[in-house]
Amino acid sequence: TLRMKDNKVFHGEQMNLVEAIKSLDHALVVLGKHNAGLAQVKQIAQQLQRAQVFDLARKTSPVPASDMLALRTFLLKAQGATSFLQVPGFQSYSPQSSQIFGVLGQMKEDFEK
């Protein structure tokens, strides 16, 4: 019974990681576009929260505390934003160079290991 319970937990964690990787991949594609719209950025933040990317990163990824704070701030503020000026990391015209883009890319690499 214990083995079955452990197997179930392991399988659940694996499914969460697969979902997180898919969400991160989609986020990187959308955020990497020069003309990503606010609605797309808000959708990405929602998708990343549903995939529990922040929680998984805390458990499995050696992401620096400053990057985790940036990601958490992005996830929380992006959903309620009414303009790009309210979205952390998106106050300029180059989201690819933003800290968020780098954090998400690193997390995806870590999760795929």
C-alpha positions, -999 to +999 in steps of 0.1 A: +000+000+000+028+024+008+045+016-025+012+024-044+009+057-024+045+067-033+039+058-069+008+079-070+026+109-055+055+104-079+032+102-109+014+134-098+046+153-095+057+141-129+024+152-144+028+186-127+063+190-142+051+181-177+024+207-175+048+233-161+072+226-190+045+231-215+033+263-199+069+276-197+075+268-234+043+286-244+052+315-222+086+318-238+072+318-273+046+344-266+068+367-245+096+363-270+075+380-297+081+417-301+044+425-303+030+403-275-002+420-264-013+427-228-040+401-230-015+375-240+008+384-211-021+382-187-030+348-201+005+336-197+006+347-161-027+328-154-014+297-172+019+297-153-001+300-120-024+271-129+007+250-137+021+258-103+054+269-118+063+290-088+058+262-063+076+236-085+105+260-089+108+264-052+110+226-047+131+215-077+150+244-092+181+263-079+166+297-089+181+327-070+158+344-044+158+376-064+145+358-095+118+340-075+107+374-062+106+388-097+086+358-109+061+360-080+056+397-086+051+391-123+025+364-117+006+385-091+006+418-109+003+407-146-032+393-141-047+426-129-027+449-151-045+474-173-013+484-191+022+472-197+035+498-173+019+478-145+035+445-155+070+440-139+097+436-165+075+450-193+080+487-190+103+487-221+099+475-256+121+445-252+105+418-231+130+392-243+157+410-223+136+412-192+144+393-161+112+374-164+121+359-198+154+348-184+139+333-153+113+313-172+140+301-197+162+289-168+133+272-150+123+254-182+158+240-186+159+230-149+125+212-151+136+193-183+165+177-165 
